[in-house]
């Protein structure tokens, strides 16, 4: 018996397409998925708040966290058959204060996985690579993460800093049995160096047949307490992971159990892709400006909407000396940013249009391309925002933006500048003068002011030599002061490390309060930011006296003496200063002289180029 199938009409085109489609399917790669990982710092499983002196370790010490910053790398996922899918060039920088808590792993082969793996710290090759090779937004760009050890080489894998008190002790007087709180001190645990790179493996079913997400808890209680409990008073309040350091060894042992999967969830997130940035008012014809910087400098994140061009830089340079920006025509930007002072002010406080004094020392203007906030308290998010503030400030130039636009249009030609409409046309495509264009031009000029050719830089290139005193100062500058390990240094590199000699962060450096100026607290409203001010660069430091945010210290010798003998302890004192004895480092006179000698090598022989 035969069974007849229904008769079909043969279509050669459909048949050919089916064959070709089948071949193409065999050639196309498997569908990929994305995994979004969120890492949450916790303490013993509970939520963690920065700058809160509420946590307790196994030794009974009460502690807070002011900095939790770390690098992850080498992500991989284990398939259900036991094979691993490696994700090359996968790096992440996470920071609690900066609210960086997310890692996005893209284009993972679709499938089901049973484990996730990563390392705390970069791989050996990346750790040894010149930090100047990484793009501005790369997790290993030191200007972004602040975790490179500059001249010592390599990255800090994990920076854990904060304050602590010893366990509460009895007063010792029978008549007064009430407990007496111990002194507030600081700790700084910096895990680094290739042998300390730690692999973390977390088991969890992860379905990546579609995009998914995972939550990971980073338990700081486990990191400090198990399986090797750490006591700041007993084991030491600082580590830089030198060979044989038991504190670093304990951190590595504890790290393996400090991460745990908090949850895995199915999600189809809308991945945010940055839109191409369109340059603002770019003229039809322009000349690119050659930005210059030191070979060891990290790549800066120059504004993409305001690309450097000769015509705009030249305009900004002229505007920098334009007295029409002030109400009475007596002041320009250059009046308070003087060439001989590396574009700072030789006076403690600059004077405004009516001769009134300001309340903060004028900051120098160089290497601004690497900063992300401006003024001593960081209240301006960009240079274009910053330049308009002193123009309108009643104690400085005291002018309105509307009047400035009209005044600039009427300035006659001169050797110093003037005749602005055609200059604006060359820089922006039209002769119209606006406050926005004024700010963009000044921003460009300021971005081009770089300092990178001091005696220090020439010594690095083998074109100059340190004296024995300068060499000793450099060693002190770059060495941790840690009596526990026999290290005797000045600890300067924590805030002033790297080729820029600034971390561009905000710190309370132990100055005795002399006014109602609370610094960064005015901007954020956080009590933990009281007395914090921006870290100035130490480049050209011999030209920028007087020093500190209020110019209270007249000489470099006075600055070094402050950190040696006059640091005032407070609940908001920076952890890297709070870990030292009362008063400071207590350096002898010879070491203080050596530090000053080294600091002078950071100053360029010729002042920064200004009009």
C-alpha positions in Angstrom: 0.0 0.0 0.0 1.3 3.4 -0.8 0.5 6.7 0.8 0.3 9.7 -1.5 1.3 13.1 -0.2 -0.4 16.2 -1.4 1.1 17.5 -4.6 3.3 20.7 -4.2 4.4 23.2 -6.8 8.2 23.5 -7.0 9.6 27.1 -6.6 13.3 27.2 -7.5 13.8 30.7 -5.9 12.4 29.7 -2.6 14.5 26.6 -2.6 17.7 28.5 -3.3 16.9 31.1 -0.6 16.4 28.2 1.9 19.8 26.7 1.0 21.6 30.1 1.2 19.9 30.9 4.5 20.9 27.6 6.0 24.5 28.2 5.0 24.5 31.7 6.4 23.1 30.5 9.7 26.0 28.3 10.1 28.4 31.2 9.5 26.7 33.7 11.8 28.0 34.0 15.4 25.8 32.9 18.2 23.5 35.5 19.6 25.2 37.6 22.4 23.7 38.9 25.7 24.7 41.5 28.2 25.2 41.2 31.9 24.8 44.2 34.2 26.5 43.7 37.6 25.8 46.1 40.5 28.2 45.9 43.4 27.0 47.2 46.8 29.3 47.8 49.8 27.8 46.4 53.0 29.0 45.7 56.5 28.2 42.3 58.0 25.3 42.0 55.6 23.7 45.4 56.5 23.7 48.6 54.5 26.8 50.8 54.7 26.9 54.6 54.9 30.1 56.5 54.2 31.6 58.8 56.9 29.5 57.2 59.6 31.4 56.2 62.8 29.0 53.3 63.6 30.6 50.0 62.6 32.7 47.7 64.8 35.3 45.1 63.9 36.1 41.9 65.8 38.7 43.8 67.9 35.9 46.1 69.3 37.2 49.1 67.4 34.5 51.5 66.1 35.2 52.6 62.6 33.9 54.5 59.6 34.7 54.4 55.9 35.7 57.5 53.9 37.0 55.8 50.8 36.1 52.5 49.2 37.7 52.4 45.7 38.9 49.4 43.8 39.7 47.9 40.4 38.2 44.7 39.0 39.5 42.8 35.9 39.5 39.4 34.1 35.8 38.7 34.1 34.7 35.2 33.0 31.6 33.0 33.2 31.4 29.3 33.6 29.1 27.3 31.4 27.1 24.4 32.7 29.5 22.0 31.0 32.4 23.4 33.1 34.1 25.5 30.4 34.9 29.1 31.0 34.1 32.0 28.7 36.8 34.6 29.2 36.0 38.3 28.6 39.3 39.8 27.5 40.1 43.5 28.2 37.4 43.6 30.9 38.2 46.2 33.5 36.1 48.1 36.0 36.7 50.9 38.5 34.2 51.1 41.4 34.1 53.8 44.0 31.5 54.3 46.8 31.9 58.0 47.1 31.7 58.6 43.3 28.7 56.3 43.2 30.3 54.0 40.7 28.8 50.7 41.4 27.9 49.1 38.0 29.9 46.9 35.6 28.4 46.2 32.2 29.7 43.0 30.5 28.7 43.1 26.8 28.4 40.6 23.9 28.6 37.4 26.0 27.8 34.3 24.1 24.2 33.4 24.7 23.6 30.5 27.1 23.2 29.4 30.7 26.0 29.8 33.1 26.7 28.6 36.7 29.4 30.8 38.0 31.0 34.3 37.6 34.7 35.0 38.1 36.8 38.2 38.3 39.9 39.5 40.0 40.5 42.4 42.4 43.3 44.3 40.7 44.4 44.5 37.0 46.4 41.8 35.3 50.2 41.9 35.4 50.5 43.4 31.9 48.0 46.2 32.5 49.5 46.9 36.0 52.9 47.5 34.4 51.7 49.4 31.4 52.3 53.2 31.1 49.2 54.8 32.5 49.4 57.4 29.7 48.1 54.9 27.2 44.6 54.7 28.5 41.7 56.8 27.1 40.1 59.4 29.3 37.1 57.2 30.2 39.0 54.0 30.6 38.8 52.5 34.1 42.7 52.4 34.2 43.2 56.1 33.4 44.8 57.4 36.6 43.2 60.8 36.3 39.8 59.1 36.4 40.4 56.4 39.1 43.1 58.1 41.3 44.5 54.7 42.0 47.9 54.7 40.2 51.1 54.7 42.3 52.8 57.1 39.8 56.6 56.9 40.1 56.5 53.8 42.2 54.7 52.0 39.3 51.5 49.9 39.3 48.0 50.5 40.6 46.4 50.3 44.0 44.0 47.4 43.7 41.9 48.4 46.7 41.9 51.6 48.7 40.1 51.4 52.0 40.3 54.4 54.2 38.5 55.8 57.2 38.6 56.6 60.9 38.5 54.5 64.0 38.5 54.6 67.8 40.0 51.9 70.0 37.5 50.0 72.1 36.0 52.1 74.8 38.1 51.9 78.0 37.4 52.6 81.6 38.7 55.8 83.1 40.7 53.9 85.7 39.2 56.0 88.6 37.0 54.0 91.0 34.9 57.1 91.7 34.2 57.7 88.0 33.4 54.4 86.4 31.9 56.0 83.3 33.7 54.9 80.1 36.0 57.3 78.3 36.0 57.4 74.5 39.4 56.7 72.9 41.0 59.1 70.5 39.8 59.3 67.0 42.5 58.1 64.5 42.7 57.3 60.9 43.5 54.1 58.9 44.6 53.6 55.2 44.7 50.1 53.8 46.1 50.1 50.2 46.2 46.6 48.7 48.5 46.4 45.6 51.3 44.7 43.8 50.9 41.7 41.5 51.2 38.9 44.1 48.2 40.4 45.9 45.9 40.2 42.9 43.0 38.1 44.1 40.6 35.9 42.2 37.0 35.9 43.2 34.6 33.1 42.1 30.9 33.3 42.8 28.5 30.5 42.1 25.0 31.3 40.9 22.8 30.3 37.9 22.9 33.0 35.4 20.6 32.7 32.4 22.1 34.7 29.5 19.7 33.4 26.8 18.7 37.1 27.2 20.1 40.1 28.9 20.3 39.8 32.7 21.5 41.5 35.8 23.2 40.4 39.0 23.7 42.0 42.4 26.9 41.5 44.4 27.5 42.4 48.0 31.0 43.5 48.9 31.0 42.9 52.7 33.6 45.2 54.4 32.8 43.5 57.7 34.0 40.2 56.3 37.0 41.9 54.7 38.2 43.2 58.1 37.1 40.3 60.3 37.2 36.8 58.7 38.9 34.5 58.5 41.8 36.6 59.7 40.5 39.4 62.0 42.4 42.7 61.7 42.8 45.3 64.5 44.1 48.8 63.6 45.7 49.2 67.0 47.3 45.8 67.1 48.1 45.0 63.5 48.6 48.5 62.1 46.5 51.3 60.7 48.2 51.4 57.3 49.6 49.1 54.6 51.1 49.6 51.2 51.4 45.8 50.6 55.1 45.5 50.8 56.5 42.0 50.6 55.8 40.0 53.8 53.3 42.6 55.2 50.9 40.5 57.4 48.1 43.2 57.0 48.2 42.8 53.2 48.2 39.0 53.6 45.2 39.1 55.9 43.3 41.4 53.4 44.0 38.9 50.6 42.8 36.0 52.7 39.6 37.8 53.7 38.8 39.1 50.2 37.9 35.7 48.9 34.9 35.6 51.2 34.0 39.2 51.1 32.0 39.1 47.9 28.7 37.2 47.6 25.9 37.1 45.1 22.9 39.0 46.4 20.6 38.1 43.5 20.3 37.3 39.8 17.4 38.7 37.9 16.1 38.7 34.3 16.1 42.1 32.7 16.1 43.7 29.3 17.8 47.0 30.2 18.0 49.8 27.7 21.7 50.2 27.4 22.6 53.9 27.3 24.9 54.8 24.4 26.5 58.2 24.4 25.3 60.2 21.4 27.9 61.8 19.2 28.8 65.2 20.5 28.3 68.0 18.1 30.9 70.8 18.3 29.3 74.2 19.3 29.5 76.9 16.7 32.4 75.4 14.7 33.3 77.8 11.8 33.5 76.5 8.3 37.3 77.1 8.2 39.5 76.7 11.3 42.9 75.6 12.4 43.3 72.7 14.9 45.3 73.7 18.0 48.2 71.3 19.0 47.6 70.5 22.6 50.9 69.9 24.5 51.5 67.9 27.6 54.1 65.7 29.3 54.8 62.3 28.0 53.9 60.7 31.3 50.6 62.6 31.7 47.4 60.7 31.5 45.2 61.5 28.5 42.8 64.3 29.5 39.1 64.4 28.8 39.0 67.5 26.7 35.5 68.9 26.0 34.2 67.3 22.9 31.8 70.1 22.2 34.5 72.7 22.3 37.4 71.2 20.3 40.6 73.2 20.5 41.1 75.5 17.5 43.7 78.3 17.0 41.1 80.9 16.3 39.2 80.3 19.5 42.3 80.0 21.7 43.6 83.3 20.3 40.3 85.0 21.1 40.3 83.5 24.7 43.9 84.8 25.1 42.8 88.3 24.2 39.8 88.2 26.5 42.0 87.1 29.4 43.6 90.5 29.4 40.4 92.5 28.5 39.6 95.1 31.2 36.2 95.6 29.6 35.1 92.5 31.6 35.1 94.5 34.8 32.6 97.2 35.8 35.0 100.1 35.9 37.4 98.9 33.2 40.4 98.5 35.6 40.6 94.7 36.0 41.0 91.8 33.7 41.5 88.1 34.5 45.3 88.6 34.3 45.1 91.2 37.1 44.7 88.4 39.6 46.4 85.6 37.7 49.9 87.0 37.2 52.6 85.5 35.0 55.4 85.6 37.6 53.1 83.8 40.1 52.3 80.9 37.6 49.0 82.6 37.0 48.2 82.9 40.7 48.4 86.0 42.8 51.4 87.1 44.9 49.0 88.7 47.4 47.2 86.7 50.0 43.8 87.9 48.7 43.2 89.5 45.4 41.5 93.0 45.2 38.2 93.7 43.4 37.1 96.7 41.4 36.6 98.9 44.5 39.8 97.6 46.2 37.9 95.2 48.4 39.8 92.0 49.3 38.5 88.5 48.7 38.4 85.7 51.2 40.4 83.0 49.4 43.8 82.8 47.8 43.8 83.0 44.0 44.4 79.5 42.5 47.0 79.1 39.7 45.8 78.4 36.2 47.7 75.5 34.6 47.0 71.8 33.9 43.3 72.6 34.2 42.5 70.1 31.4 42.7 67.3 34.0 40.3 68.8 36.5 36.6 68.1 36.6 35.5 70.8 39.2 36.8 74.3 39.9 37.3 76.8 42.7 38.7 75.7 46.1 35.3 74.2 47.0 34.6 72.7 43.5 31.4 74.5 43.0 31.9 75.0 39.2 31.6 71.8 37.1 33.5 73.2 34.1 35.9 75.9 33.1 33.2 77.6 31.0 31.0 77.9 34.1 33.9 79.0 36.3 35.1 81.9 34.1 31.8 83.7 34.3 31.7 83.7 38.1 34.4 86.2 39.0 33.2 88.5 36.2 29.8 88.7 37.9 31.0 88.5 41.5 30.4 91.8 43.3 33.7 91.5 45.2 35.7 90.9 42.0 34.9 92.3 38.6 31.3 93.1 39.4 29.9 93.3 35.9 26.8 91.8 34.2 27.0 89.5 31.2 24.5 91.7 29.3 26.7 94.8 29.6 29.9 92.8 28.8 28.4 91.7 25.5 27.6 95.3 24.5 31.0 96.6 25.7 33.0 94.0 23.8 31.2 94.8 20.5 32.4 98.4 20.9 36.0 97.8 21.9 38.2 99.4 19.2 41.2 97.6 17.7 44.5 97.7 19.6 47.7 95.8 20.0 46.3 93.9 23.0 43.1 92.9 21.3 39.8 94.6 20.5 37.8 94.6 17.3 36.0 91.6 18.6 33.2 90.9 16.1 35.5 89.7 13.4 37.5 87.7 16.0 34.3 86.0 17.2 33.4 85.4 13.5 36.7 83.6 13.0 36.2 81.5 16.2 32.5 80.8 16.0 31.4 81.3 12.4 29.4 84.5 13.0 30.3 87.9 14.5 27.6 87.7 17.2 29.0 88.1 20.7 27.3 86.1 23.5 28.2 85.2 27.1 28.3 81.5 26.1 30.8 82.1 23.3 32.9 84.3 25.7 33.0 81.4 28.1 33.9 78.9 25.4 36.8 81.0 24.2 38.2 81.6 27.7 37.8 77.9 28.4 39.9 77.0 25.4 42.7 79.4 26.3 42.9 78.1 29.9 42.9 74.5 28.7 46.1 75.1 26.7 48.1 76.3 29.7 50.2 73.3 30.7 53.2 72.8 33.0 55.4 69.8 32.4 59.0 70.8 32.0 60.5 71.4 35.4 63.9 70.1 36.7 62.0 67.1 38.0 60.8 66.2 34.5 64.3 66.7 33.0 65.8 64.5 35.7 63.3 61.8 34.7 64.5 62.1 31.1 68.2 62.0 32.2 68.8 65.6 31.2 69.4 66.8 34.8 70.4 65.4 38.1 69.1 65.9 41.6 71.3 67.1 44.4 71.6 64.7 47.3 69.2 66.9 49.3 66.7 66.9 46.4 67.0 63.2 46.1 66.4 62.7 49.8 63.3 65.0 49.5 61.9 62.9 46.6 62.3 59.7 48.6 60.6 61.3 51.6 57.8 62.6 49.3 57.1 59.2 47.9 57.5 57.1 51.0 54.7 56.0 53.4 55.3 56.9 57.1 54.6 53.6 58.8 56.7 52.9 62.0 55.2 49.4 62.1 57.1 48.4 59.0 60.1 50.7 59.6 59.1 53.1 56.8 60.0 56.7 57.6 58.6 59.1 55.0 56.5 62.2 54.5 53.4 60.6 52.9 53.0 63.4 50.4 52.1 61.2 47.4 48.7 60.2 48.7 47.2 63.6 47.7 50.0 64.9 45.5 51.1 61.8 43.6 51.4 61.3 39.8 52.8 63.6 37.1 50.1 66.2 37.9 51.1 66.3 41.6 47.5 66.5 42.6 44.6 64.0 43.0 42.1 66.8 42.2 40.0 65.7 45.2 39.0 67.5 48.4 40.6 67.0 51.8 40.7 68.4 55.3 44.4 68.8 55.8 44.3 69.8 59.5 44.4 73.6 59.3 43.3 75.3 62.4 39.9 77.0 61.7 40.4 80.8 61.4 37.1 81.8 59.8 33.6 80.7 59.0 34.7 79.3 55.7 33.7 75.6 55.8 35.0 74.8 52.3 33.4 71.9 50.4 30.5 71.7 53.0 29.1 74.9 51.5 28.6 73.1 48.2 27.4 69.6 49.3 25.8 70.5 52.6 27.5 67.5 54.2 29.1 67.9 57.6 31.7 65.3 56.5 33.0 67.8 53.9 33.6 70.5 56.5 37.1 72.1 56.1 37.7 70.2 52.8 39.4 72.1 50.0 40.7 71.2 46.5 44.2 69.7 46.4 46.3 72.2 44.5 49.0 70.9 42.1 52.6 71.2 43.4 53.9 72.1 40.0 55.3 75.6 39.9 54.9 75.6 43.7 57.9 77.9 44.3 56.0 80.6 42.3 52.6 80.4 43.9 53.1 81.6 47.5 51.3 82.3 49.7 49.9 78.8 50.3 46.6 77.1 51.4 43.1 78.1 50.5 43.3 81.3 52.5 47.0 82.1 51.9 47.8 81.8 55.6 51.3 80.2 55.1 53.8 82.5 53.4 56.6 80.0 52.6 57.2 76.4 51.6 59.1 75.9 54.8 55.9 76.9 56.7 53.9 74.4 54.7 56.2 71.5 55.5 56.3 72.6 59.2 52.5 72.5 59.2 52.4 68.8 58.1 55.2 68.0 60.5 54.0 69.7 63.7 50.8 71.6 63.4 48.1 69.3 62.0 44.9 69.8 64.0 43.0 66.5 64.7 39.2 66.6 64.1 36.5 64.2 63.1 36.8 65.2 59.5 40.6 65.2 59.2 41.8 63.2 56.2 42.4 59.6 57.0 45.9 59.6 55.6 46.8 62.4 58.1 44.7 61.1 61.0 46.7 57.9 61.1 49.8 59.8 62.2 50.6 61.0 65.7 49.1 64.1 67.1 50.5 67.2 65.4 51.8 65.4 62.3 54.8 63.5 61.0 57.4 65.1 63.4 60.1 65.3 60.7 63.6 66.4 61.8 65.0 69.7 60.5 67.2 68.0 57.8 64.2 66.1 56.4 62.1 69.2 56.3 64.8 71.0 54.3 65.1 68.1 51.9 61.4 68.2 51.2 61.5 71.9 50.4 64.5 71.3 48.1 62.6 68.7 46.2 59.4 70.8 46.0 61.4 73.5 44.3 62.4 71.1 41.5 58.8 71.0 40.4 58.9 74.7 39.3 59.6 75.5 35.7 62.4 78.0 35.0 60.2 80.1 32.7 56.8 81.3 33.9 53.7 79.9 32.2 53.0 81.6 28.9 50.5 84.4 29.4 49.7 87.6 27.4 
